[in-house]
Amino acid sequence: MTGPEDVAREGNEYAFRDDRGQDWMLSWHPPEPPPEGTRHGSGGICFTPDGSVVLVRQSGPEWEFPAGRPEGDEDWRATLVREVLEEACAVVQDATLLGYSRGVCLSGPEEGLVLIRSLWRAEVVLNPWAPRHETTARRTVAPDDAAEQVRLGERHITRRWLREALAARGLA
């Protein structure tokens, strides 16, 4: 069970160390306008018609929500649609922008970089599993189990994203 202190609040920053040992300060931002920084992609908490949440796995044992970086001049939503199709073999039927995460790299090779990621709730239809890119597995879980199953990264941001997605679907 998570308490309110485990969920990102607007205006608060949360320290995070990435897999490469770089230190970041992350924050949650409302859907409009996007915060200042470099567009770094989109991610979706994806719900199937039966209400399950889609998780994907790349190399390693950790599960995550489908997400990725933009290609060319894609907008936020186009990046989401393409990444969900590529990573989860799922077609986005509807999507709601829930907010943005903003990360400022404090130390390491990317020091000073400011990255923005759009965070969505998406209704999807699963296609047959036929991975073509970096994703090695897909599974669905009950919404209540998603936080326990997924790699949290910076937990405050991920829990806020999940709370917003469940609320947008009428489950919170």
Secondary structure, DSSP 8 states (H G I E B T S, - for coil): ---GGGS--TT-EEEEE-TTS-EEEEEEE-SSS--SSEEEEEEEEEE-TTS-EEEEE-SSS-EE--EE---TT--HHHHHHHHHHHHH-EEEEEEEEEEEEEEEEEESTTTT-EEEEEEEEEEEEE------SS--EEEEE-GGGHHHHB--SSHHHHHHHHHHHHHHTT--
